[in-house]
Amino acid sequence: MQISFHGHSVVKIKTNDKVILIDPFINGNSQTDLKVESESPDVILLTHGHNDHVGDTVELAKKHDALVVAPNELADYLSWQGVRVHNMHIGGAYTFDFGTVKYTQAFHGSSYVTEDKQIIYTGMPGGILFTAEGKTIYHAGDTALFSDMKLIGERHPIDVAFVPIGDNFTMGPEDAATAVAFLKPKLAVPIHYNTFPVIEQDPTHFAKLVEGTEVLIMSAGDVIER
């Protein structure tokens, strides 16, 4: 399995026969190395409906007939745009041919702002536990720290955890370090920082706060082999 980071909250997972994109915010993402025209995902997983996470989902999904897995209301909204979807919700898991997806809770908001400034409610935000080829990846989405992360870590041995550290909209470095202590992953990767001035952070500060877990600060395009 190849797991790569592409700025903000964009994660790509390559299994033996599938390409999975999580929160493919590409156009408008100052931190990414990706180009929409160069990507051909089989599956897109979405944590919530904010524009900087839904990103280029509709264009990519339509072009490549990619399956979009998303929380229920967000999936419904995307289906109205002509996208092939699988609806899920917090606490639910489903085993697909490419792996198992389980949604965890996340403490955040979830809405999509249209070009004409309409705010579309897109249901509950979530984190994603993705399991394939004997490995479990946790993408926390946008979230505050919450104590049930302990339970997530106890019930789901996590190989790689992607956790937001940007503060203001999500956990900051201190709370994110506590989240890692709760989750106990083999490897922790900071995400959702430095894309906008209000979420500028020094990831090395986060790394210094984490105890007992390896932290990998990834640049856009860096790859983890598992």
N, C-alpha and C positions, 0 to 999 in steps of 0.2 A: 504494500500500500504506500502511495505517495501522498503526503499532506503538505500543501503549500499555502502560504499567506500572501495576500495581495493588497494590503493596505486597508485601513479602517477596520471593517469587520468581515472582509471578503476572504473566504477559505475555499480552497479547491481540494477535493479528494479524488484520487485516481485509484480505483481498484483494478482487478485483473481485466475487467471488460467494460467498466462504466466510468464516466466523468461526472462528478457531483459538485455543484457549486452551492455554497451557502452565502446568502445575502449579497447577491452580485451587483453591488453599487460600483459601477465602472465609470460611465460618463459623469463628470462633475466631481470625481474623487481625485483629489490632488495627490494622494498617496499611492495610487495603484500603478502597476506596470502593465495591466491588461488593456486590450482593445476589444470592443464588442465584436467587431468583424472577424476577430481571430479565435473567438471562443465558440465551442460546439458542445455544450453540456448535454448529457442524457437526462439528468435530473437536477432540479433546483430546489433547495430546501430554504424556507424562509422562517425567520424567528418572529417577525412582527411586521406591521404595515408601514412604518415610517419610510419616507422616500429614500433616505440614505441607507436603507436595507433592501427594500424592494428593488430599487435601482433600475436595472435594465432587464428585469425578469420578463416582461411581456415580449419585448423584441427578441430576446434569446429563445424563449420558449416557443414562440410562433415559428421562428426560422428553423429550429432544429427539432420541433415536435417533442420538446423536453417535458417530462412530467414535473409539475410544480406541486410540492408538498408544503402545506401551510395551515396555520390555525383556521378554524372553520369559516369565520366571516371574511377573512382575507382571501381564502380560497374561493369563496363564492364570488367576491368582487372580481377577482382575476379571471374566473370562468366567464364572466360577462364580457371580458375583453377578448374572448376567443381562445383562452389558454386551457390546456388539458391539466386538470388538477386532481389532487387527492386531499380531501378535507380531513383534518385531525383536530385534536384538542388536548388541553393540559391533562397530563396523567395517562394519556392513551399511547399505546405502542402498536406498530404494524410492521409485519415482516414482508418486505418487497423482494423482488429478485435481485436487487442490488445491495440489500442489507436491511437492518431493522432501524426504524426511526421511533424514538419516544420523545414526547414533549414534556418538559418540566415547567414549573412555574417560573415567572420572572416578574419582578416588581418594576413596572415601567408603564408607558402608554402604548397605544397602537392605533394609528390613523394614517390615512393617505391624503395628501393635499394635491388636488388636480390643478391643471394649468389655469383654470378659471377661478382658482382660489376657493374651491369647495373642499370641505374637510369630510372625508369618508371614514366612518367608524369601521375599524377592521378587527374588532374582537380583542381577545386577551393576548398579550405578548407572551413569548415563551423562550425557553432554552431548548436545545436539541441534544439528545444523546443518540449518536449514530454508531451502530455496531456492524462491522463487516470483517470478514477474514480474521476473526478472532481478536479484533481490536475495537476499543470503544473510544470515540472522540466526543468530547463535550464542548459544545459551543453555547456559552451562557447567554448569548444575545445581549440586549441592553437590559441591565438590571441593577438594582440596589443589592447590597448584602442582605441575605436572609438566612436564618438559622437552619432551615431545612436543607441547606446545602450539605450539612453533616449527613443527613439521611441519604441524599443522592450519592455521596461518596461511599457510604457504607453498603448500599445496595447495588452499586454499579462500579466495579473497579475500572478506573478511568486511565487510559494510556496517555492521552493528551487533552488538556483543558485550555480552551481559549476564553480568557476573562477580560472584560473591559476595565480600563484604568483611568479613563479620561476625566472623571469627576464631572460636576455640573449636571449632566444628564444621567449619569450612571455611577457606579462605584468609583471612588478615587483609589490611589495606590494603597493606602492603608487598609481600607475595607476590602480591596481585592486580595491583599495578602492574607487577610483573615479568611476570605472565601477559599483560597488555595489550601489553607490549613484544614478547613472543613472538608473539602473535596478529596484531598490526598491523591492527586493524580501523579503519575510517574513524571510528567513533564507539564509545565505551565507556560503559556504564551500570552503576553499582554496584547490586547487589541483595543480598538475604538479610542485612539488618542492621536493628537497632532494633526488631524484632518482639518480642523477649524481652530481659530485662536482660542475659543472658550474652553477647548479640551486639550490644550497643550500640556504635555507631561514629559518628565524624564523617566523612561522605562527602567533605567538603571537604579533609580530610587526604589521603584517597586521590587526589583530583583533583590535588592539588599534587605528588604523587609520580610521576604519569604524565607522560611526555615523548613528544612527537611524535604524540600522538593526542588528538583532542578528547574531553573527558569531559562527559557530560550527567548531572547529578544530577536525577532525576525524582521528583516527588511522585505519589502515587496518582491516576490519572486523566490524567496528562500524556500527550500523543500526539506521536509522531514521524511525519512524512510522508516517504515515500521513493518 
